[in-house]
């Protein structure tokens, strides 16, 4: 049975857009957290540096999920859309990194839980910019 024909994929397609965003964002956030956790635990990489690499890995999950699910109705795909979404993601990541720095160095919170909280805070702005600009259907 193909995922496109039914099953979990069909269920995801029937969800309201906000829930689709949460599902895709959750998958990207889980990827992000896992990569940071692995890089810090296995290589001893500093959390802020690991966060940069994790962002790039999680971006691929996020873009693919949002293009194919969350904003699929806009049928906005391709290099221009990917570039706009990358700009949104970079802006969000900038906010992420600043807030993460504050949580780590000013508040002295645990790196893993700090990042989880920051990812949730930044998600709202990412949704708005993605919907209204990055994945907005363009007329030729």
N, C-alpha and C positions, 0 to 999 in steps of 0.2 A: 504494500500500500504506500503510495507516494504521499509525502507530507503535504504537497500542494492539493491533493485530491481530498483530503480529510484528516481526521485525527487531530493531533495537537496543533498543527499549523492552521487548520480551519477554525479551531477554537480561538486561537490568537487573533485571527483576522476578524472575528466577530466582536472582539472586545472594543470598548470605547477607546478613542485615541489616547486619552490620558493614561489609561491602564496599559496600552501598548507601549507608551513611552516609558512607563515604570518598569515593564518587563524587560525591554531592551536596555534601558539604563541600568537596571539591576544586573543584567548579564555583563554589561561593560564594567560596572562598578566591581562586581565579583572578580572579573578578570584583572582589573586594576589592583585590587587588594591582594589577590593571589600572587601577582607578579612582584609587587612590593615586598610582600611577606617572604617570598622565596629568595629574592635578591638580597634582602637584609639578613635573613637567617642563614642562607647557604654561602654567600660570598662576603658577608660583612660590609656590604655597600652601605654608605650613609643613606638614611631614609629619603632625604630630599633629592639625592641623585637617582635613587631607585624609582622615585615618583615620576621622574622625567621619562625613563624608559617604559615604565608601566603605562603612562599616558599614551605613548605611541602604540603600544600593543592594544590597549583598550579602545583606542580610536577606531581601529579596523573593525572591531566587534560592533561598536556604536554606529558607525556609518552604515555598515551592511544591514544591521537590524532596522535602523530608522528609514533607510531608503527602500527596503523591501517590505516593511511592515507599518511602522508608525505613520510615515508620510507617503505611503505607496500611492494613495489616491491622487496626489499631486503629480504623479509620474515625473517627478523631477530627479533625474539621475545624470550621471556623466561627470566629466572633469570639472565643469564650471560649478556644479552643485557640490561636488566633493571639495572644491577649493573654498566655497562659501562656508560649508559645514566645518572645514578645517579651521577657518578663521574664527567661527563661533567656538569651536572646541579649544582653540588656543587662548581666546579671551577667557573662557571658563577655566582653563588650566591656570592662567595667570592669577585669577581670583583664588583658585584652589591652592596654588603654591604659597601665596601671601597668607591665607588663612591657616594653612598647614604649618608654615613657619611660626606664626603666632602661637598656635596650639602647642608646638614642640618646644619652642625656645622661651616664650613668655609665660605660658601656662604650665609647661612641663608635663603635659599629658602624654600617655603612651602613644607611640607612633601609629600603631594599627588602629586604635579606636579614634584617634584624632582624625585620621584620614577618612574613616567611615563617616564621621559627622560632617566633615568638610564636603565630601562628595554629595551628600544629601542637600546641603545648603546651596550648592552651586547648581544643582539640577533644575531648579525652577527657572532661572535665567536662561539656561541652555534650551529648555523647551520653548520658551517664548521666542528667542532669537531664531531657533531652528524652524519653527512653524511660520513665523512672519517674514523671514528673510532667506535662510539657507535652502529650505525645501519648498519655498513658495513657487507654485507653478508659474512659469514665464510664458508670456504670449509672444509668438515669433514676430 
